[in-house]
């Protein structure tokens, strides 16, 4: 692996502050908005649909600009990073891997991230590129800045529809991160299991991918990057075992509905 590209929200950065700020702006309790975000995720919708549930017809971009104009815009500091971010990115760079951060976000988010001086070769947001995930053009730009062949470039993200599927369609290698609402809820969906070359629980598990051959059993596993990681084609979610009383027909119907929800945003 020559280059590893990582998304931003719920890959590097916790979204707690983002949703809490929106709740404050809209005058609702944070737990109310969090519940609505969870409902949108479970239905395979965009998380910002939660805002439109509270304010039907809401123009999210216009509301974002209004927040900024009122001095209540984006803020991001070290406390917003997941704890494994600096160790993982640092080890990857020490191993000679090019590290790129490229995900959906505002130009302001790009400025704030770069101000944190992350151990990365490039930090860029969709607003700075003028194109958002999952647009194929975004991943064409990723391939350009990777400075490595697609077969040697790994895109890491939590969101199946925004990260995993379009990155794979662009010919990049993929790792699905079991983190955040999308990452956890859809982790064992058949389409995710089939598409993700690697499935991980922490960014530090990526380091095993760049170890020299024979550096350890972990690096030599067929798709596994850690004791709990699974390569594509692993065992599924085990949802059928979650309820011993569930019939095969009921389980199939429930899984079919869940699959349909994910495909609606694929």
N, C-alpha and C positions, 0 to 999 in steps of 0.2 A: 504494500500500500504506500503510494507516494504522497497523496494528498487526502486529508480528511476535512470535509466541509460540514459545519454544524448550523442548525437553525438557531433561532433566538428564544422566542417565548416558550416556556416550559421545556426547553432543552438546556439553555444556559441560565435563563432568567425566570424566577418565580413570578407568576401573574397575580399574586395576592394584592400587591399595591395597586395594580391596574384596576382590578374589579372593585376594590374598596374605594378608590377615587371616583369611579363612575357612580357607585351607590351614593356616595356623599353628594355628588353633583345633582343626582336625580332625587335626592331626599328620601331614600328608602334604606332600610337596615341592610348591612352587608350580607347577612345570611339569606335575605330574600333574593338578592341578585345572584348569589352563589348557587342557590337552588335552581333558579331559572337557567343559569349557565349549564348546570349539570343536566337538566332536562333537554336542552338543545343538543348537547354532546351525545346523549343517549339516543337521540332521534337521528343522529348523523347530520345535523344542521350546523351552520356557522354559529359560534358562540355569541357573536354580537346580536343574534336574533333575540337573545335575552333582553337586550336593551330595547328592542322594538316591541317586545311583549309588554314592557312597562310603559313605553311611549309609542303607540302604534304610528307608523309612518315616519318615525324619527330618522333624520338624516345624520348618521353617525359621524361622518366627516365634518359636517357643519357644526355639530355639537362639540366635536374635538377642538375645532378652531375657536369656538366660543369659550371653552374651558381655558384654553391657552391665553386668550385675550383677557380673561378675568384673573390671570395669574395663578390658575389652578391646572396648569398643563402637566406634562410628563415629568417624572423625577425617577432617577435610577442611581443607586449607589451599590457599594460592595455587599450590603446586606440583602440585596435582591438576587444575588448570584447563588445558585446551588453550590453546596460545599465541595463537590467534586470537580468543579469547573477548573480552577487554577491548577490543582494537582494533575488532572488529566491532560490539559492543554500543555502544561509545562513538560510533562514526560514525553508527550508526542513530539514536541519540537526538539527535545533533547535527543530523541531517537532519529532525528533527521527528516521528520515528516513535515510537509507544508500544512499549516493549519489556517483554515479560512472560516470566518463566521459570516454567514449570508442567510438572511431570513426576512420575513415580513416585518415591517416597522417603519416608523416615520424618520425623517431626516434628523429630528431631534434625538430620537432613540439611538441613531448612529453616532451622533456627537457624544452622547452620554456614555455609550459603550466604549468608544475609543478613549475617552477620558479615564477609564478604569485601567488602561494600559494592560490589557489581557495578553497572555503569551500566545499571540496569533500574528500571522503574517499579513492578514487583511481582515478588516471588519467593515461590512457594508450592509445597507438595508434596502428593502424593495423601493422605498420612496426615492432613494438616491439613484437607483437604477431606472426608475420610472416604469417598473413592471412588478407585479405581485405573484407569489405562488398562489395557485398551482399552474400559472401560465407557462407553457413550454418555453417561451422566450426567457423566463427567469432562469430555467435550468440550462439553457444554452449559454447564458452569461456565466453560470456556475462553472460550466465546462471550460469556458475561456480562462477564467481567473484561477482555475485549479492548476494550470500549467503542468498537467499530467494527462495521460490517456484516460478515457472513461473507465477502462478496466482496472486502472490503478487509482481511481478516485472514489471515495466513499462518502455518501451523503447521510448524515445522521439527523433524525428528527422524531418527534412524538406523534405527529398528525398523519394518519394514513393517506387522506385525500390531498393534503397540501404538501406533504414531504415524500412519503414512501412511494406512492403510485407514480406521480410525475417524474420523480428522480429515476425510477426504474425504467420508465418509458423513454427517458433521455439516454439510456444506456449506462447510467452510473451504477455503481455498486451501492447497496443500501443497508442501513442498520436502523431498526425500529427501536426507539427508546421507550421503555415502560415507565412513563413519568407524566404527571399532569392528568387532567380529565380524559383527554383523547387517548393518551398513551396507555392508561390503565384500562379504560372501558373497552377499547378495541384491540387490546394486545393479543388475544387468542382468537380473533375472528379468522375464519378460514382464508380470506383474501390476504390478510396481513401475514399469516403463517406461510402462505404460498409465495408471497412476493418478497418478503424481507430475507435477505441473505443472512443477516445476523439479527438477533433479538437480544437486547441488553437491558439491565436494570440500573446501570451506572456508567458514567462516561469513562471512569477509570478502567473499565473492562476493554476499552478500545486499544489500550496499550499492547495487549496480547496479539493484536493483529499485525503489529509492525515488528515483532520480535524476529530475529533471524531464525531460519529453519533449525530445529533441534534445540532451541533455547528452552524448551520445556513442554511438558505434555499439554499444558493449556493452549499453547500456541499451535499445536499440531492437531487439535480436535477438528472434526469435520463440521465446521460451522459454529462450534461452541467457543465462546470467549470467556467463559467463567463457569463456576459451578452451577449457576442457574440459567445460563444463556442457552438458547436453542437456535439452531440453524433453520432455514426454510425447510418446510416439509416435516416439522416436528409433530408432536402429538396433538394438537388442538387444545381446546379450552377445558375439557373435562366437565363442561356444564351439565352433561347428562348425569354425572355422578353427584351433582350438587343436591339433588332431590331424589331420594330413592324411590319415591312414589310416582315420579314423572314417567309417563308412558313414552315409548319410542315416537309415536305419532305426535304427541304434544311437544316433545323436545324438538322434533324436526320442524314443526310449525313455528315454534318460537325462534329457532335458529334461522329459519327462512326469512322471518320478519326482520330479524336483526341484520342479516346479510343484505336484504333489500334496502334497509336504512343507510347502510354504509355506501352501497353502490349509488345511492341518490346524490352523493356529493363526490363521487369518484371522478 
